[in-house]
Amino acid sequence: METPQLAHWYVDSRCTNCDVARQLAPDLIHEVDGRAEVVRQPRDEAEVRQLHAAAYACHTRSIRHSDQRLDPDLDPFPLLLDTDLWLCGHNSPHTAAANSYLLRRPSGALMMIDTPRWSTALAARYEALGAVTDVLLTHRDHVAHGRQYADRFGARLWIHEGDLDAAPDADRVLRGTDPAEIGEGVIAYPVPGHTRGSVLYVADERYCFAGDSFYWSRATGDLEVADSVTWYSVVELGASLARTAAGGLRFEWVLPGHGDRKRLPAQEMSERLWQLAERTQRLQPRPVDFTAIRW
């Protein structure tokens, strides 16, 4: 007689290997043969909560349980990462599963950096934290839902002129390559490379919202660029990072759209950014290859 299969968590075949689930449940979900896989079942309530966080962030809704529905009471988003900093969760298939964030400013107002999937219920959830005055787009790949969220919040929508064709109805347009203060303690650093209009948004010399310009790699234990998925110019990206590092950019948290988050002392982050700029300047253009990213 065949033994019945025990109820279990699993990742279905729609997985795109975006890494979001592994960021939220790193001990339970690993990369196996180019996709996410649940490598062991949860042992306690805390691990069940990790799997729910991964499931509610997953853009394809691929993290499932064989005989249970997700518990809406275990949806943790927006998820507090640090004082006045939240991960939005509910990543969108229209931004290739990019992470998005909410940041509270000293005035009490919030900024949204890139956007989660759109729904009025989610918008209400984010609004419950406070008034959102600005929606900051890091680059063209993440513009989906930007206008919807900005209109719902009555917020200003920001983008760089290099990617303006992807959001031509933006309310504020960043220009050139010089840093620009866009709010008290918030500086926009244009870094053409991943796209022509890529931007870092740095708040209080503490939080660096990096878009897809660089990220923290668990595989290498360092800052990395996704040179195999660089749409504009890896040569320009190397020059942008060198210019930005030379300008004295300081931050403690790297908060990317794709790839993992990390907090380190600001001096160590500065040194790692210098080293990343030097490594990137040695790179040569290569064909786009999503499978080559070192998560």
N, C-alpha and C positions, 0 to 999 in steps of 0.2 A: 504493500500500500504506500502511495506517495505521501510524504510528510507535508502537511500544510505549511505554507510560508508564513513566518511570523510577521505581524504588523511592523512596518518600518518606515523611516524617512528615506527619501531617495531624490535624485535629480533627474528630471525627464529629458527626453531627447531634444528639446528645444533649446537647451543650454548653448550660449554663444561664447563661453569661456571669458566672460567680462571681468572676472575676479571679485565682483562685489560681494558675493556670498562668502568667499574665503576671507575677506576682510572682517566680516562680522562673526563668523564662526570658524576661526582658523584651526582649531583642534578637531573639528568635526567634518569639515569639508576641505578637500585637497584637490589639486589639479592632477588628473589621471588621463593620460592619452589625449591631451588637448581639450579637456572639458572638466567641469566641476563634478565631483563625486562625493557622496557621503561615505566617509571611510569607517565611521563607527556610529552607533546609535547613542543618543543622549543618556547620561547616567543620573542626572538630577534635574531639578526644576530650572536651575540656572542655565544648563545646556539646552533645555527645551526652549527657553527664552531666546537664546542665541540663534537657534534654528528658525524661530518665528521672525526675528529681526532680519535674518538672511532672506527668508521667504517674502517678507513684505517689502524688501528692497529690490528683489529680483525683477528685472524688466520683462522677462518672459514668463514669470510666475511658474518657474520650473521646479522649485523646491516644494515637495509635496509629501504627504503622509498617505500610506496605502489605505487606511480606513478611517481617517479623521479629517475634518475640515480645519483650516486655520482658525485659531481662536482670536477674534477681533480684540479681545481685552489684552492680548499679548502683542499687539502692534505697538512698538515702542516709539514710533516717529511722530514728531521730531525728537531725535535722540540727543540728549545733552552730551557734548564732548568735552567742554571746558566752560568756565564761567562765561556766560553770554554767547556761547557758540553751540549751534545745533547742526546735526546732520539731518537733512530733510527726509531721506529714504524715498521709497516709492519711485525708483528710478524709471526713466521713460525709455521705451523702445525707439522713440524719435530722436534721442540724443545718444544712441548706442550705449545706454545704461550709465551715463555720466552721473557721478555724485553731485549733489547740490547742497548748499549750506545756508543757514541763517545766522546773522551776526547782529547782536544788540549793541548800539552805540550809547555813549554816556547820556544822551538826551532821552533815552528810552526807546527811540525809534529803531527799526530793524532794517538791515539790508539783506536781500536774497542774492546769493551768488550762484549763477546758473539756475536751472529749474528742474524740479521733479516732474513726473507726469501730471497732466492737468485734470483736476476735478474740482467742483465747487466745494465738496466735502473736505478735500485736502486744503484748499485755500482757506476755508474757515478755521481749520485746525492750526495753520500757521499764523493766521491773524489773531488767534487767541493769545499769542505771545506778545503782541503789540502791533503798532502801526508800522507797515512796511513802506518805506519812502523811496527805496531805490532797488532796481533789479539790475545786477551787473552781469553782463555776458562776457565770458572770457574769450570766446572766439566763435566762428561761424558754425562749427559742428554742434554747438549747444544752444542755438537760438530758439529751438522749438519751445512753445508755450510761454516764451518771454513776454510777448505782447498781451497774452491772456492774463497772466499773473499781474503784470504792470497795470493793466486796465482795472482788474478786480481790486487791487490795492490802492489805486490812484497814485501809483509810483512812477518815477522816472526810469526809463529803459535806456541802458548804456551799452555802447559797442564802439569798437575802433573803426576808423574810416577804411582800413584795409579790408574789413569784412562787412562793410556797410550794405553791400548788395544782398546779404543774407538777412538783414533786418533794416530795410530802408525806412521804416517808420519809427526808428529809435528816437528818443527825445533828447539824448545827449550823445555827442559824437567826439571821441578822443582822436587826436590828430598827432602825426609825427612820431618821434621816438623818445622825446623827453618825458620824464616823470611828471605827472599832473596830480595835484591834490584835488580830490573830488568830494571830500567831506572831511570834517575834523578828524585828523589822525588817519585818514584813508588815502593812500597814494596808489595811482594807476601807473604801472610800468609797462609800456609797450615792448613786446618781445617778438617781433616777426620771426617766424621759423616754422613752427607746426602749421600755422596758417599765416597769411600776410598780416592779419589783424589780431594776432594773439596778444593777450594782456595778462599780466600778474596784478592782482589787487592785494595790497599789503596794508594791514590795519595795526596801528600802534606798535610797529616793529615786533609784532608777536605772531600774527596770523598771515600766512602767504597762501592765497587762493590761486593755485598755479594753472588752472585749466588743464590743458594737455601739453604744456611746455616742459614739465618734468614732474617726477613722482618719486615716492619711496618704494624701492624694490625689496621685497622680503628675500628674493633669491640672492641678491648681491649684498644686501645689508647697507645700501647706499642710495643717494639720489641718482636717478637715471633719466635719460630722455628716451622716448619711443621713436628712435631714428628709423625704424622699419615702417612707421606709420606717420610720416612727415609729409604733409600735402604741399607745402610751399617750398622750403629750402632748408636742409640741414646745415648748409654753410651759413645761411643767415641766422639760424638758431644758435650756432656756436658764437657768432659775432654778438648776437643779442645778449646771450648769457654772460659773455666776457664784459660787455659794456655795463650790464646791470650789476655784476659783481664788483667791478671797479668803482661803481658809483656808491658803494658802501651799503648795499641792500642788507638789511638785518631782519631776521624773523626767527621764531622758535618752532612754529608749526608749519609743515608743508601739508596743504589741503588740496589735493588734485581732483580733477574730474575723473580721470581713470588712473588706477594704481592706488597704492595704499597711502595712508596718512602716517605721519610721524612727528613726535615732538622731541627736540634736543635743545641744549643750551644754544643761545643765539651765536656765540662765537664758533661753536662747532658747526652749526649750519652754514655760517659764512665761509668757513674753510672748505666744507664739502661742496658748496656752490662754486667756489674757485676751481676746485678739482674737477667738478662736472664740466665747467666751461672749457677747461683745458682738454678734457677727453673729447668733448663734443667738437672742438675745433679740429681734431684729427680725423673726424668721420668724413666719409665720402657718401654722396647720394647713392641710394640703393632702391630697388623695386619695393613697392608696398607689400608687406608680408605680416599679417596680423599674428601669425603663429610664432614669430620671432621675438615677441615682447617678453622680457624677463620680469614676470610679476613677482 
